[in-house]
């Protein structure tokens, strides 16, 4: 079983390239076939990076914009031993975990 939780997947470049039987949404989480088993929860998918990041990707700045869709919307990931975010700040800040690589 593969666990996909608290991920922010934005603007997958292949979104518009799939044709039947694949769907554009497969660009966010692509499984090779139906034998690949996943548990997915508390993920955020968007086509527009400007809706979630404070700056563009060129600056390599992954801090979140004030996006209610991802702030305090993540699942409890303590069982995975993840204690810090991308910037080595405490992973849990506030009432709940944030979705994405950075805790706001």
TORKOL-260519 format. One record per atom (N, C-alpha, C, CB): residue number from 1; residue in one letter; atom name; x, z, y. Coordinates in steps of 0.1 Angstrom, whole numbers. Each point is the difference from the previous one (the first is absolute). Glycine has a CB too. Example, Ala and Ser with C-alpha at 12.3 -4.5 7.8 and 13.67 -1.06 7.14 Angstrom:
BEGIN
  zake  lumba  vexvo     c1     c3     c2
     1      A      N    132     78    -57
     1      A     CA     -9      0     12
     1      A      C      9      0     12
     1      A     CB    -19     12    -12
     2      S      N     15    -19     23
     2      S     CA      9      0     11
     2      S      C     -8      8     11
     2      S     CB     12    -22     -6
END
This chain:
BEGIN
  zake  lumba  vexvo     c1     c3     c2
     1      X      N      9      0    -12
     1      X     CA     -9      0     12
     1      X      C      9      0     12
     1      X     CB    -19     12    -12
     2      X      N     16    -20     22
     2      X     CA      7     -1     12
     2      X      C     -9      6     11
     2      X     CB     12    -21     -7
     3      X      N     -6     30     16
     3      X     CA     -7      6     10
     3      X      C      3     -6     13
     3      X     CB      0     22    -13
     4      X      N    -10    -26     21
     4      X     CA      2     -6     13
     4      X      C     -9      8      9
     4      X     CB      5    -24     -9
     5      X      N      2     33     17
     5      X     CA     -8      9      8
     5      X      C      7      2     14
     5      X     CB     -8     12    -21
     6      X      N      0    -11     31
     6      X     CA      4      3     14
     6      X      C      9    -11      6
     6      X     CB     -1     23     -5
     7      X      N     -1    -36      0
     7      X     CA      8    -11      5
     7      X      C     -7     -7     12
     7      X     CB     11     -2    -23
     8      X      N     -4     -2     32
     8      X     CA     -5     -9     11
     8      X      C      6    -13     -3
     8      X     CB     -2     19     17
     9      X      N     -6    -29    -20
     9      X     CA      4    -13     -3
     9      X      C     -6     -9     11
     9      X     CB      3      4    -25
    10      X      N      6    -10     33
    10      X     CA     -5     -7     12
    10      X      C      6    -14      0
    10      X     CB     -3     21     13
    11      X      N     -6    -31    -10
    11      X     CA      4    -14      1
    11      X      C      9     -5    -11
    11      X     CB     -1      3     24
    12      X      N     -5     -3    -37
    12      X     CA      8     -6    -11
    12      X      C      0    -15      3
    12      X     CB     -7     18    -16
    13      X      N     19    -24     16
    13      X     CA      2    -13      4
    13      X      C     -7    -11     -9
    13      X     CB     21      7      9
    14      X      N    -25     -3    -21
    14      X     CA     -6     -9     -9
    14      X      C    -16      1      0
    14      X     CB     21      1    -14
    15      X      N    -26      6     24
    15      X     CA    -15      3      0
    15      X      C     -8    -13     -2
    15      X     CB      4     20     14
    16      X      N     -1    -31     -7
    16      X     CA     -8    -12      0
    16      X      C      5    -10    -10
    16      X     CB     -5      4     24
    17      X      N     14     -1    -33
    17      X     CA      5    -10     -9
    17      X      C     -6      0    -14
    17      X     CB     21      3     12
    18      X      N    -30      7    -15
    18      X     CA     -5      1    -13
    18      X      C    -12     -9     -2
    18      X     CB      8     23     -2
    19      X      N    -10    -29    -10
    19      X     CA    -12     -7     -3
    19      X      C     -6      5    -13
    19      X     CB      9    -21     12
    20      X      N    -21     17    -14
    20      X     CA     -7      6    -12
    20      X      C      8     -2    -13
    20      X     CB    -22     -6     12
    21      X      N     23     16    -20
    21      X     CA     -9     12     -1
    21      X      C      6     11      9
    21      X     CB     -7     -6    -23
    22      X      N     18      5     29
    22      X     CA      5     10      9
    22      X      C     -8      1     13
    22      X     CB     23     -3    -10
    23      X      N    -22     14     16
    23      X     CA     -7      2     13
    23      X      C     10      4     11
    23      X     CB    -21      7    -12
    24      X      N     19    -10     24
    24      X     CA      9      4     11
    24      X      C      4     15     -1
    24      X     CB    -10    -18     15
    25      X      N      1     27    -18
    25      X     CA      2     14     -1
    25      X      C     11      3    -10
    25      X     CB    -23      4      6
    26      X      N     26    -13    -16
    26      X     CA     10      3    -10
    26      X      C     14      0      7
    26      X     CB    -14    -11    -17
    27      X      N     15      6     29
    27      X     CA     13      1      7
    27      X      C      4     14      3
    27      X     CB     -5    -22     10
    28      X      N     -4     31     -8
    28      X     CA      3     14      3
    28      X      C      6      7    -12
    28      X     CB    -18      1     17
    29      X      N     12     -2    -29
    29      X     CA      5      5    -12
    29      X      C     -1    -10    -11
    29      X     CB     -6     24      7
    30      X      N     17    -31    -10
    30      X     CA     -1    -11     -9
    30      X      C      4      5    -14
    30      X     CB      6    -16     18
    31      X      N    -15     14    -28
    31      X     CA      2      4    -14
    31      X      C      2    -13     -7
    31      X     CB    -13     21      1
    32      X      N     23    -22    -10
    32      X     CA      3    -12     -7
    32      X      C    -12     -4     -9
    32      X     CB     24      6      0
    33      X      N    -31      4     -6
    33      X     CA    -11     -3     -8
    33      X      C     -8     13     -1
    33      X     CB     12    -19    -13
    34      X      N    -23     18      5
    34      X     CA     -9     11     -1
    34      X      C      5     11     -9
    34      X     CB    -19    -15      3
    35      X      N     31     12    -10
    35      X     CA      6     11     -8
    35      X      C      8     10      8
    35      X     CB      2    -17    -18
    36      X      N      0     14     31
    36      X     CA      7      9      9
    36      X      C    -10     10      5
    36      X     CB     17    -17      7
    37      X      N    -15     30    -11
    37      X     CA     -9     10      3
    37      X      C      4      8     12
    37      X     CB     -6      2    -24
    38      X      N     -3      0     34
    38      X     CA      4      8     12
    38      X      C    -11     10      3
    38      X     CB     13    -20      9
    39      X      N     -9     30     -2
    39      X     CA     -9     10      6
    39      X      C      3     -2     15
    39      X     CB     -1     17    -20
    40      X      N     -9    -21     28
    40      X     CA      2     -2     14
    40      X      C     -9      9      8
    40      X     CB      7    -24     -5
    41      X      N     -1     31     15
    41      X     CA     -8      8      9
    41      X      C      6      2     14
    41      X     CB     -9     11    -20
    42      X      N      1     -9     30
    42      X     CA      5      3     13
    42      X      C     10    -10      5
    42      X     CB     -5     24     -4
    43      X      N      3    -37      2
    43      X     CA      9    -10      5
    43      X      C     -7     -7     12
    43      X     CB     10     -4    -23
    44      X      N     -3     -1     32
    44      X     CA     -5     -7     12
    44      X      C      5    -14      0
    44      X     CB     -1     21     13
    45      X      N     -8    -31    -12
    45      X     CA      3    -14      0
    45      X      C     -5     -6     13
    45      X     CB     -1     -2    -25
    46      X      N     10     -6     31
    46      X     CA     -4     -7     13
    46      X      C      8    -13      1
    46      X     CB     -5     22     11
    47      X      N      0    -31     -4
    47      X     CA      7    -13      3
    47      X      C      8      1     13
    47      X     CB    -17    -12    -13
    48      X      N     14     22     21
    48      X     CA      6      1     14
    48      X      C      9     12      2
    48      X     CB    -21    -12      8
    49      X      N     34     10     -7
    49      X     CA     10     11      1
    49      X      C     -2      7     13
    49      X     CB     16    -13    -14
    50      X      N    -21      7     24
    50      X     CA     -2      6     13
    50      X      C    -10     12      0
    50      X     CB      6    -22     11
    51      X      N    -15     22    -21
    51      X     CA    -10     10     -1
    51      X      C      5     13     -5
    51      X     CB    -16    -18     -4
    52      X      N     28     18     -2
    52      X     CA      5     13     -6
    52      X      C     14      4      5
    52      X     CB    -14     -6    -20
    53      X      N     22     -2     25
    53      X     CA     14      4      4
    53      X      C      1      0     15
    53      X     CB      9    -10    -21
    54      X      N      0     19     26
    54      X     CA      2      2     14
    54      X      C      8    -12      6
    54      X     CB     -1     25     -3
    55      X      N      9    -32     -5
    55      X     CA      8    -11      5
    55      X      C      0    -11    -11
    55      X     CB     14     15     15
    56      X      N     -8    -26    -12
    56      X     CA      1    -11    -10
    56      X      C     10      3    -11
    56      X     CB     -6    -16     18
    57      X      N      6      9    -28
    57      X     CA      9      2    -11
    57      X      C     15     -3      3
    57      X     CB    -19     -6    -15
    58      X      N     21     -2     26
    58      X     CA     14     -3      3
    58      X      C      8     13      4
    58      X     CB     -8    -23      8
    59      X      N      1     33     -2
    59      X     CA      6     12      4
    59      X      C      3     10    -12
    59      X     CB    -11     -3     23
    60      X      N      6      0    -34
    60      X     CA      0      8    -12
    60      X      C     -4     14      4
    60      X     CB     19    -13    -10
    61      X      N    -31     14     16
    61      X     CA     -5     13      4
    61      X      C    -14      1     -8
    61      X     CB     11      0     24
    62      X      N    -11      9    -33
    62      X     CA    -12      1     -9
    62      X      C     -9     12      4
    62      X     CB     14    -10    -18
    63      X      N    -12     15     30
    63      X     CA    -10     10      5
    63      X      C    -13     -6      2
    63      X     CB     18     13     11
    64      X      N    -28     -5    -14
    64      X     CA    -14     -5      1
    64      X      C     -5      0     14
    64      X     CB     -4      8    -23
    65      X      N     -5    -17     26
    65      X     CA     -8      1     12
    65      X      C    -11     10     -3
    65      X     CB      6    -25      7
    66      X      N    -13     29      3
    66      X     CA    -11      9     -3
    66      X      C    -11     -7     -7
    66      X     CB      6     14     21
    67      X      N     -5    -16    -33
    67      X     CA    -10     -7     -8
    67      X      C     -7      9     -9
    67      X     CB     14    -20      0
    68      X      N    -26     24      3
    68      X     CA     -8     10     -8
    68      X      C     -1     -4    -14
    68      X     CB    -12      6     21
    69      X      N     13    -19    -24
    69      X     CA     -2     -5    -14
    69      X      C     11      5     -9
    69      X     CB    -12    -20      9
    70      X      N     23     24     -4
    70      X     CA     11      4     -8
    70      X      C      5     15      2
    70      X     CB      7    -24      0
    71      X      N    -10     29     12
    71      X     CA      4     14      3
    71      X      C     -9     10     -8
    71      X     CB      8     -7     23
    72      X      N     -1     16    -31
    72      X     CA     -7     10     -8
    72      X      C    -10     -6    -10
    72      X     CB      2     16     19
    73      X      N      1    -28    -23
    73      X     CA     -9     -7    -10
    73      X      C      6     -2    -14
    73      X     CB    -11    -11     19
    74      X      N     23     17    -20
    74      X     CA      8     -2    -13
    74      X      C     -4     10    -10
    74      X     CB     18     -9     13
    75      X      N    -14      6    -26
    75      X     CA     -3      9    -11
    75      X      C     12     10     -1
    75      X     CB    -13    -17    -12
    76      X      N     11     28      6
    76      X     CA     10     11     -3
    76      X      C     11     -6     -9
    76      X     CB    -17     19      3
    77      X      N     29    -21      2
    77      X     CA     11     -5     -8
    77      X      C     10     10     -4
    77      X     CB     -4    -22     12
    78      X      N      1     35    -11
    78      X     CA      9     10     -3
    78      X      C      5      0    -15
    78      X     CB    -10     14     18
    79      X      N      1    -19    -27
    79      X     CA      4     -1    -14
    79      X      C     11    -10     -3
    79      X     CB    -23      7     -5
    80      X      N     26    -16     15
    80      X     CA     10    -10     -2
    80      X      C     13      5      6
    80      X     CB    -17    -18      1
    81      X      N     18     30      5
    81      X     CA     12      6      6
    81      X      C      4     -7     13
    81      X     CB      7      6    -23
    82      X      N    -16    -13     30
    82      X     CA      4     -6     12
    82      X      C     -2     10     11
    82      X     CB     -7    -23     -8
    83      X      N     18     28     14
    83      X     CA     -1     10     10
    83      X      C      2     -5     15
    83      X     CB      7     16    -18
    84      X      N     -1    -27     19
    84      X     CA      3     -6     13
    84      X      C     -4    -14      1
    84      X     CB     20     15      2
    85      X      N    -22    -19     11
    85      X     CA     -4    -14      3
    85      X      C     12     -9      1
    85      X     CB    -21      8     11
    86      X      N     19    -20     -6
    86      X     CA     11    -10      2
    86      X      C     11      5      9
    86      X     CB    -17    -18     -3
    87      X      N     13     26     13
    87      X     CA     10      6      9
    87      X      C      5     14     -3
    87      X     CB    -11    -14     17
    88      X      N      9     18    -30
    88      X     CA      4     13     -5
    88      X      C     -7     12      7
    88      X     CB     22    -10     -6
    89      X      N    -34      7     12
    89      X     CA     -8     11      6
    89      X      C     -9      5    -11
    89      X     CB      1    -10     23
    90      X      N     -6     23    -22
    90      X     CA     -9      5    -10
    90      X      C    -12     -9     -3
    90      X     CB      7     23      7
    91      X      N     -9    -26    -20
    91      X     CA    -11     -9     -3
    91      X      C    -14      4      3
    91      X     CB     15     -7    -18
    92      X      N    -18     20     17
    92      X     CA    -13      5      4
    92      X      C      0      6     13
    92      X     CB     -5      4    -24
    93      X      N     -2    -10     33
    93      X     CA     -1      5     14
    93      X      C    -15     -2      4
    93      X     CB     25     -6      6
    94      X      N    -31     17     -4
    94      X     CA    -14      0      3
    94      X      C     -8      4    -13
    94      X     CB      3    -18     17
    95      X      N    -16     14    -17
    95      X     CA     -8      5    -11
    95      X      C      2     -8    -13
    95      X     CB    -17      6     17
    96      X      N     20    -19    -16
    96      X     CA      2     -9    -11
    96      X      C     11     -9      2
    96      X     CB    -24      1     -5
    97      X      N     29     -7     -6
    97      X     CA     10    -10      1
    97      X      C     -4    -13      7
    97      X     CB     10      9    -21
    98      X      N     -1    -15     28
    98      X     CA     -3    -13      6
    98      X      C      3    -11    -10
    98      X     CB      5      9     23
    99      X      N    -12    -21    -21
    99      X     CA      3    -11     -8
    99      X      C     12     -8      6
    99      X     CB    -25     -2     -7
   100      X      N     34     -3     -1
   100      X     CA     11     -7      5
   100      X      C     13      8     -2
   100      X     CB    -14    -12     16
   101      X      N     25      7    -11
   101      X     CA     13      5     -2
   101      X      C      4     12     10
   101      X     CB      7    -23     -8
   102      X      N    -16     24     18
   102      X     CA      4     10     10
   102      X      C    -12     10      2
   102      X     CB     15    -17     12
   103      X      N    -12     29    -11
   103      X     CA    -10     11      3
   103      X      C     -1      1     16
   103      X     CB      5     13    -22
   104      X      N    -16    -16     27
   104      X     CA     -2      0     15
   104      X      C      0     14      5
   104      X     CB    -14    -20     -2
END
